[in-house]
Each structure stands twice: as structure tokens, then as C-alpha cells.
Amino acid sequence: MTKQNWRLVLFFLLSVSLSLGCKKKQPVEAEPPPDTTESNLVSASVSGSYSSTQLKLLAQLGGYEDAVPLVKYDVSFIKIIYKTTYKGNEITASGSLVIPIIPKNIPVTPSIISAQHGTTFLAAAAPSNVPEMAAFTGYELLSAAGFITVIPDFIGYGVSKHVVHPYYDMQHSALAVTDMLKAATAYLKKENIAFNERLFMIGYSEGGYVTMAAQKSIEASPIAGLSLKAVAAGAGGYDITSMLSTIISNGTYSDPAYLALILNSYNVTYGWNRPLTDFFKEPYAGRIPALLDGTKDAGAVSAQLSANPTLLLNSAFYANMQQANEEKMLKAAFVSNSFLNFVPVTATRLYHGTADETVFYQSSQATFDKFKAGGATKVELVPVPGGTHESTVLPMMLSALPWFQSLDK
């Protein structure tokens, strides 16, 4: 079956699931302790319910065949809308809460996993957009294995798609996750859906970066009622300065869409409002606004840009990026959003494919070395030999989920 064909089948299955799923009732368990804090939950609505049989088929069609044995339960999808902060102002954001439907004769109170998705250029790919075919992230399988799974859209997607996504911005990345967790737990309490305090976190690519940003925030300011137990972060660009320096100096980069996304995002997020011709040569500068309008995927964006940084980037900007005393504001932003001095105390695994062509393996190796030098005692680096940026996702999930299960007690 071609990739296009299985996407059509997937879309059909999700559409059928939506129409059938709303008829299922949410699991009701023993009433948790009352929540006396003010909730940031705006609204919650059932998106659909999928059977374990459907999820197994979706996993197969999505390339997750090896994850099929982990699927135990039917799941229910809830679209969560919540309050968070963007550039100092309160806004609403969204995400998907996926709840395992555990039979009443099984005495299990599920823990929570916060799952952060990778870089997306498509507005339709926001996890809360069930049953859009692009919404299937694979993280839904964590819920089918028995965890309540919280999947934030991130600021700039879902109901907040009117703002430019603050890509690789540490503060906004953390807020999107921690505020979603607060809203999700508020909903669970409101609906008397039992959960325990154990929290796990997982994310890949941008999701790896966002996971680490949220981890740093939670370790500094724990979320009431949750206890962070373990973190799995995969293929994140944890040192932005080093990552971009490598991209620029390599002479070729197969995914130039990511350069357009991060430079445009920083320009907007930090209010510099510089013309894109400051960063990119024409005709590329003129193309970028339309390329980043949410209707094109990463491949389509990269196809309209140059893989050669010397052809893609403004010549003066390219030269200045290699001079210590130039582009100081941009470089300072890269430094402030990198994990240069963070030392995690939670059990943490860094996963990375050794042949990653998008976010280079050295990113995780250097971060691991800094963690160990800083005194971290619960950090592991898990290389995936020969793994590319795309092919490493499944091996990571198949490793991280049993690890979480072993610590879920």
C-alpha cells in the first residue's frame, strides 16, 4: 500500500471513529481530593473514542507495527482548551487529552504521560485536530498501553494558530506544556477520572526540546499534585548556537525549512520585525511568508528553498553569523534558549539516531556530556545506531515506554 493510500484509509478510519466514539461514556472512578486552586481550563469536549482494534490497525498503517503488542485498551480523545501566556499576555491554547478506557474489573489507576510532538509546518497536524488524518502522532499509543496522555498542540497551533509559533523558545515551550498539564488534571478531577501523581514526559525532535524546557520548568517549580518520575527526550537541538553553526558551516543542509522557521519565529517572537531580506536572499525571502502559512509540509517548504546556506542566506548575514561581534541580539537569543547550564535531577534519557541528518547526533552527545560534567547522576545517552531523524522515532518509543512502565510504581 502506498503512503498516500494508507493516509486515505487512516482518514476514513478516524472519521468513522469520530462518529462512533462520542457514544462511549468516560470512565468514572473514585472521586479524587478536591482541587482548591483556580483552574486555567477553558473548555473540554469529546473528540472521539477508538477501540484497541482500530488503534492496532492505525499503528500498522502508520509504520508502528512493532508497537501493536503494547496496545491494550480502547481510548477516548478529549480536546482541551486552556489559558496560557504568550509574550506576556494571556491567550488560549489547545491540545489533546487521551484517556485509556480501562475495564472496571482491572484495578489500575493510570499515571500521566506528557507527550510533545515534533516540528510541524501543517496547521492540520495539531494533535487536537481529531479526526484529521495528520493528527495521528503515534503518541496516542501510550494511552492504549495504559497511560493518560497529554499532547499539547503548542502555541501557534490549534486554537492559537493566529500567532506565529515561538519555535525553539524555552519559555513559551515550557508554558504550553505545564499549563496544558494543569488544565488536563483540572478536567480529570472535575470529571472524577482517577489518576495517580506520577508524571512521565516524552518528546521527539522539537518535542525533545520542548520536553526538556518543560522538565527544567517543572524541576524548578513543581506542578501541584504531580511528581515527575522520568523524561525521554529525542533528537532535540538543545544547543541552538552549536546546531545552527554546524548547519551554516557544513555547506549543505537537506532541511532548509527549519532555518526559515526558526529565523522567522525569533524575528516575530522577540519583536525585531526585521525584513526577511535581512536573513535570506531573494527569491527565498519573498517566498517564506506563504511557505509558512500552515498549508505546506516540511518537504514542500524545503523544496522551495536552497539546501546551500550560501545561496539561501543573505551574504552579509551569513558572514556576520561567523563573526563574534555581529548579530549579537540574535546570538544572545540562541544562547538564552539553549540548555547550557541546566543539570536535570529527574531520571532522563537522551535518544538520538547516529545518522540523523536534520538534528545532528552531536547535539545529544554534547548535552549529555554537559549534564554529566554538571553533576547529573540519572542521565543516560541512548544512541540508535544508523538511525535517521525519521527512523529513530519508533525505536525510541519502543524503548522509552517499557522504561516508563518499570518506573510506574
C-alpha positions as CSV (number, residue, x, y, z in Angstrom):
1,M,0.0,0.0,0.0
2,T,1.4,3.4,-0.9
3,K,1.9,6.1,1.7
4,Q,-0.9,8.1,0.0
5,N,-3.3,5.2,0.1
6,W,-2.7,4.3,3.8
7,R,-3.2,8.0,4.6
8,L,-6.7,7.8,2.9
9,V,-7.5,4.7,4.9
10,L,-6.3,6.3,8.1
11,F,-8.5,9.4,7.4
12,F,-11.5,7.1,6.8
13,L,-10.9,5.2,10.0
14,L,-10.5,8.3,12.0
15,S,-13.7,9.8,10.6
16,V,-15.7,6.6,11.4
17,S,-14.2,6.6,14.9
18,L,-15.3,10.1,15.5
19,S,-18.9,9.3,14.6
20,L,-19.0,6.2,16.8
21,G,-16.7,7.3,19.6
22,C,-18.8,10.1,21.0
23,K,-21.3,7.5,22.2
24,K,-18.9,6.0,24.7
25,K,-19.0,7.2,28.2
26,Q,-15.9,8.4,30.0
27,P,-14.6,6.1,32.7
28,V,-15.7,7.2,36.2
29,E,-13.6,6.2,39.1
30,A,-13.3,7.1,42.8
31,E,-13.5,10.8,43.4
32,P,-10.1,12.4,43.9
33,P,-9.3,15.0,46.5
34,P,-11.0,18.4,45.9
35,D,-8.9,20.9,43.9
36,T,-8.8,24.2,45.7
37,T,-6.7,26.1,43.1
38,E,-8.1,28.2,40.4
39,S,-8.2,26.3,37.1
40,N,-6.9,27.5,33.8
41,L,-9.2,25.1,32.0
42,V,-11.4,26.9,29.5
43,S,-13.3,24.0,27.9
44,A,-13.2,20.3,27.2
45,S,-15.0,18.4,24.5
46,V,-15.0,14.7,23.5
47,S,-13.4,14.3,20.1
48,G,-13.9,10.6,19.6
49,S,-13.2,7.1,21.0
50,Y,-11.1,4.5,19.3
51,S,-11.1,0.8,20.0
52,S,-7.9,-1.1,20.6
53,T,-8.6,-2.9,17.3
54,Q,-8.7,0.3,15.4
55,L,-5.5,1.6,17.1
56,K,-3.7,-1.6,16.2
57,L,-4.6,-1.1,12.6
58,L,-3.7,2.6,12.7
59,A,-0.3,1.6,14.2
60,Q,0.3,-0.8,11.4
61,L,-0.6,1.7,8.7
62,G,1.5,4.4,10.4
63,G,4.6,2.3,10.5
64,Y,4.3,1.4,14.1
65,E,3.9,-2.4,13.6
66,D,6.3,-3.2,16.5
67,A,4.1,-1.2,18.9
68,V,1.0,-3.2,18.2
69,P,1.6,-5.7,21.1
70,L,1.7,-2.8,23.5
71,V,-1.9,-1.8,22.7
72,K,-4.2,-3.0,25.5
73,Y,-7.1,-0.5,25.8
74,D,-9.7,1.5,23.9
75,V,-9.0,5.2,24.2
76,S,-11.1,8.4,24.4
77,F,-9.9,11.7,23.0
78,I,-10.7,15.0,24.7
79,K,-10.0,18.4,23.1
80,I,-8.7,20.7,25.9
81,I,-8.7,24.5,25.6
82,Y,-6.8,26.3,28.3
83,K,-5.3,29.6,29.3
84,T,-1.5,30.2,28.9
85,T,0.8,33.1,28.3
86,Y,2.3,34.4,25.0
87,K,4.6,37.4,25.0
88,G,3.3,38.4,28.4
89,N,-0.4,38.3,27.5
90,E,-3.0,35.7,28.4
91,I,-4.2,33.6,25.4
92,T,-6.0,30.4,24.9
93,A,-4.2,27.3,23.6
94,S,-5.2,23.7,22.9
95,G,-4.2,20.1,22.9
96,S,-5.5,16.5,23.1
97,L,-6.1,14.5,26.3
98,V,-6.1,10.8,25.5
99,I,-7.7,8.6,28.2
100,P,-7.4,4.8,28.4
101,I,-10.8,3.1,28.9
102,I,-9.8,0.6,31.5
103,P,-12.4,-2.1,32.4
104,K,-13.7,-1.7,36.0
105,N,-12.5,-5.2,36.9
106,I,-8.9,-4.2,36.3
107,P,-7.6,-2.3,39.5
108,V,-5.4,0.2,37.7
109,T,-5.1,3.9,38.4
110,P,-3.2,5.3,35.4
111,S,-0.2,7.7,35.6
112,I,0.2,10.6,33.2
113,I,2.5,11.0,30.2
114,S,3.0,14.4,28.7
115,A,3.9,13.8,25.0
116,Q,5.4,16.6,22.9
117,H,5.2,16.3,19.1
118,G,8.0,17.1,16.6
119,T,8.2,20.1,14.3
120,T,5.2,20.6,12.1
121,F,4.5,23.1,9.4
122,L,0.9,22.0,8.8
123,A,-1.8,23.6,10.8
124,A,-3.9,20.5,10.3
125,A,-1.3,18.4,12.1
126,A,-2.1,19.9,15.5
127,P,-2.9,16.9,17.8
128,S,-6.2,18.4,18.9
129,N,-7.4,18.2,15.2
130,V,-9.0,14.8,15.5
131,P,-10.1,13.2,13.2
132,E,-7.9,14.9,10.6
133,M,-5.6,12.3,9.1
134,A,-2.5,14.3,10.1
135,A,-3.4,14.3,13.7
136,F,-2.2,10.7,14.3
137,T,1.1,11.3,16.1
138,G,1.9,7.8,17.5
139,Y,1.8,9.2,21.0
140,E,-1.8,8.0,21.2
141,L,-0.4,4.5,21.6
142,L,0.9,5.5,25.0
143,S,-2.6,5.8,26.2
144,A,-3.6,2.5,24.7
145,A,-0.8,1.0,26.8
146,G,-2.4,2.4,29.9
147,F,-1.3,5.9,30.5
148,I,-3.4,9.1,30.5
149,T,-1.6,11.0,27.7
150,V,-1.5,14.8,27.4
151,I,-0.5,16.1,24.0
152,P,-0.3,19.9,23.7
153,D,-0.6,21.5,20.3
154,F,1.9,24.2,21.3
155,I,1.4,27.9,21.0
156,G,0.8,28.8,17.3
157,Y,-1.3,25.7,16.5
158,G,-4.8,24.6,17.2
159,V,-6.9,27.4,18.7
160,S,-3.8,29.7,18.9
161,K,-2.9,29.3,15.2
162,H,-3.4,33.0,14.7
163,V,0.0,33.7,16.3
164,V,3.4,32.7,15.0
165,H,4.7,29.6,16.7
166,P,7.5,30.5,19.1
167,Y,9.8,27.8,17.7
168,Y,12.7,26.8,20.0
169,D,11.7,29.4,22.6
170,M,12.3,27.9,26.0
171,Q,9.8,30.0,28.0
172,H,6.9,29.5,25.6
173,S,7.7,25.9,25.1
174,A,7.6,25.2,28.8
175,L,4.4,27.2,29.3
176,A,2.5,25.3,26.6
177,V,3.2,22.0,28.4
178,T,2.9,23.0,32.0
179,D,-0.3,25.0,31.5
180,M,-1.8,22.1,29.5
181,L,-1.0,19.7,32.3
182,K,-2.7,22.0,34.8
183,A,-5.8,22.2,32.6
184,A,-5.8,18.5,31.9
185,T,-5.6,17.5,35.6
186,A,-8.3,20.0,36.4
187,Y,-10.6,18.3,33.8
188,L,-9.8,14.8,35.2
189,K,-10.7,16.0,38.7
190,K,-13.8,17.7,37.5
191,E,-15.0,14.5,35.7
192,N,-13.9,12.2,38.6
193,I,-11.5,10.3,36.4
194,A,-8.9,8.8,38.7
195,F,-5.2,9.2,38.1
196,N,-2.1,9.0,40.3
197,E,0.6,11.6,40.8
198,R,3.3,10.0,38.7
199,L,4.2,12.1,35.6
200,F,6.4,11.0,32.7
201,M,7.4,13.1,29.7
202,I,8.4,12.2,26.2
203,G,9.1,14.1,23.0
204,Y,11.0,13.9,19.8
205,S,12.7,16.5,17.5
206,E,11.2,19.8,18.5
207,G,9.3,17.8,21.0
208,G,12.5,16.7,22.6
209,Y,13.5,20.3,23.0
210,V,10.0,21.2,24.4
211,T,10.1,18.3,26.8
212,M,13.4,19.4,28.2
213,A,12.1,23.0,28.5
214,A,9.1,21.7,30.5
215,Q,11.3,19.4,32.6
216,K,13.5,22.4,33.5
217,S,10.4,24.4,34.5
218,I,8.8,21.6,36.5
219,E,12.0,20.8,38.4
220,A,12.3,24.4,39.4
221,S,8.5,24.8,40.1
222,P,6.7,21.5,40.5
223,I,3.1,21.2,39.4
224,A,0.8,20.7,42.4
225,G,-0.4,17.1,42.5
226,L,2.1,15.7,40.1
227,S,5.5,14.1,40.7
228,L,7.9,14.0,37.7
229,K,9.4,10.5,37.5
230,A,11.2,10.2,34.2
231,V,11.9,12.0,31.0
232,A,12.7,10.7,27.5
233,A,13.9,13.4,25.1
234,G,14.8,12.5,21.5
235,A,16.8,14.4,18.8
236,G,16.3,17.9,20.1
237,G,18.5,20.9,19.3
238,Y,19.4,21.6,22.9
239,D,22.3,23.9,22.0
240,I,20.8,26.2,19.3
241,T,24.0,28.1,18.7
242,S,26.0,25.0,18.0
243,M,23.3,23.5,15.9
244,L,23.0,26.5,13.6
245,S,26.7,27.0,13.4
246,T,27.1,23.4,12.2
247,I,24.3,23.8,9.6
248,I,25.8,27.0,8.2
249,S,29.4,25.8,8.1
250,N,28.6,22.4,6.5
251,G,27.9,23.9,3.1
252,T,24.7,21.9,2.6
253,Y,21.6,21.2,4.7
254,S,18.8,19.0,3.4
255,D,16.1,20.6,5.5
256,P,16.3,24.3,5.0
257,A,12.7,24.7,6.0
258,Y,13.9,24.6,9.6
259,L,16.1,27.6,9.1
260,A,13.2,29.6,7.7
261,L,11.0,28.5,10.6
262,I,13.4,29.4,13.4
263,L,14.6,32.7,12.0
264,N,11.1,33.9,11.2
265,S,9.9,32.7,14.6
266,Y,12.6,34.6,16.5
267,N,12.1,37.7,14.5
268,V,8.4,37.7,15.5
269,T,8.6,36.4,19.0
270,Y,11.2,38.9,20.1
271,G,9.5,41.8,18.2
272,W,12.5,42.6,16.0
273,N,10.3,42.8,12.9
274,R,13.3,42.9,10.6
275,P,12.6,42.4,6.8
276,L,13.2,38.7,5.9
277,T,15.7,40.0,3.3
278,D,18.0,40.7,6.3
279,F,18.3,36.9,6.7
280,F,17.5,35.4,3.3
281,K,18.3,36.2,-0.3
282,E,15.7,36.6,-2.9
283,P,13.7,34.9,-4.2
284,Y,13.6,32.9,-1.0
285,A,12.8,35.8,1.4
286,G,9.7,36.7,-0.6
287,R,8.5,33.1,-0.6
288,I,8.8,32.4,3.1
289,P,5.6,34.0,4.4
290,A,3.5,31.9,2.0
291,L,5.6,28.8,2.7
292,L,5.0,29.1,6.4
293,D,1.2,29.7,6.2
294,G,0.3,26.3,7.6
295,T,-0.8,24.7,4.4
296,K,2.5,23.0,3.4
297,D,4.6,20.3,5.0
298,A,8.3,20.4,5.6
299,G,9.2,18.8,2.4
300,A,7.2,21.2,0.3
301,V,8.7,24.2,2.2
302,S,12.3,22.9,1.8
303,A,11.7,22.2,-2.0
304,Q,11.1,26.0,-2.5
305,L,14.4,26.9,-0.7
306,S,18.0,26.2,-1.3
307,A,19.9,23.5,0.6
308,N,23.1,25.5,0.2
309,P,23.3,28.1,3.1
310,T,25.5,30.4,1.0
311,L,22.7,30.6,-1.7
312,L,19.8,30.7,0.8
313,L,21.1,33.2,3.3
314,N,21.8,36.9,2.8
315,S,25.5,37.2,2.2
316,A,26.1,39.8,4.9
317,F,24.0,37.8,7.4
318,Y,25.9,34.6,6.5
319,A,29.2,36.3,7.1
320,N,28.0,38.0,10.3
321,M,26.9,34.7,11.8
322,Q,30.5,33.6,11.7
323,Q,31.8,36.8,13.4
324,A,31.7,37.1,17.2
325,N,30.8,40.8,17.3
326,E,27.9,40.7,14.7
327,E,24.3,39.7,15.1
328,K,24.6,40.0,18.8
329,M,20.9,40.2,19.6
330,L,20.1,37.0,17.6
331,K,23.0,35.1,19.1
332,A,22.1,36.2,22.6
333,A,18.6,34.8,22.0
334,F,20.1,31.5,20.8
335,V,22.2,31.3,24.0
336,S,19.3,32.1,26.3
337,N,17.2,29.4,24.7
338,S,19.9,26.7,24.9
339,F,20.4,24.3,27.8
340,L,23.9,25.3,28.6
341,N,23.8,25.3,32.4
342,F,20.8,23.1,33.1
343,V,21.5,20.0,35.2
344,P,18.5,17.6,35.4
345,V,17.7,15.8,38.6
346,T,15.0,13.6,37.2
347,A,15.9,10.3,35.6
348,T,16.5,11.3,31.9
349,R,17.2,9.5,28.7
350,L,18.5,11.3,25.6
351,Y,17.7,9.3,22.5
352,H,19.3,10.1,19.1
353,G,20.0,8.4,15.8
354,T,23.7,8.4,14.9
355,A,22.9,9.2,11.2
356,D,20.4,12.0,11.9
357,E,20.6,14.4,9.0
358,T,18.3,17.0,10.4
359,V,19.3,17.5,14.1
360,F,22.8,16.1,14.3
361,Y,23.7,13.4,16.8
362,Q,26.4,15.6,18.4
363,S,23.6,17.7,19.8
364,S,22.6,15.0,22.3
365,Q,26.2,13.8,22.8
366,A,27.4,17.3,23.8
367,T,24.3,17.9,26.0
368,F,24.8,14.5,27.8
369,D,28.5,15.4,28.4
370,K,27.5,18.8,29.9
371,F,24.9,17.1,32.1
372,K,27.5,14.7,33.4
373,A,30.1,17.4,33.9
374,G,27.5,19.4,35.9
375,G,26.9,16.5,38.3
376,A,23.8,14.8,36.8
377,T,23.6,11.3,38.1
378,K,20.4,10.0,36.5
379,V,21.1,10.8,32.8
380,E,21.6,8.2,30.0
381,L,22.5,8.7,26.3
382,V,20.8,6.1,24.2
383,P,22.2,6.1,20.6
384,V,20.2,4.5,17.9
385,P,22.9,3.1,15.5
386,G,22.3,4.2,11.9
387,G,19.1,6.0,12.9
388,T,17.9,8.9,10.8
389,H,15.7,11.7,12.0
390,E,12.6,9.8,10.8
391,S,13.6,6.2,11.5
392,T,14.6,6.8,15.2
393,V,11.1,7.7,16.4
394,L,9.8,4.2,16.7
395,P,12.9,2.6,18.4
396,M,12.8,5.4,20.9
397,M,9.1,4.8,21.8
398,L,9.7,1.1,22.0
399,S,12.5,1.6,24.4
400,A,11.0,4.5,26.5
401,L,7.6,3.0,27.1
402,P,8.8,-0.2,28.9
403,W,11.2,2.1,30.8
404,F,8.4,4.3,32.0
405,Q,6.3,1.1,32.9
406,S,9.2,-0.2,35.0
407,L,9.2,3.1,37.0
408,D,5.5,3.4,37.2
409,K,5.2,2.1,40.8
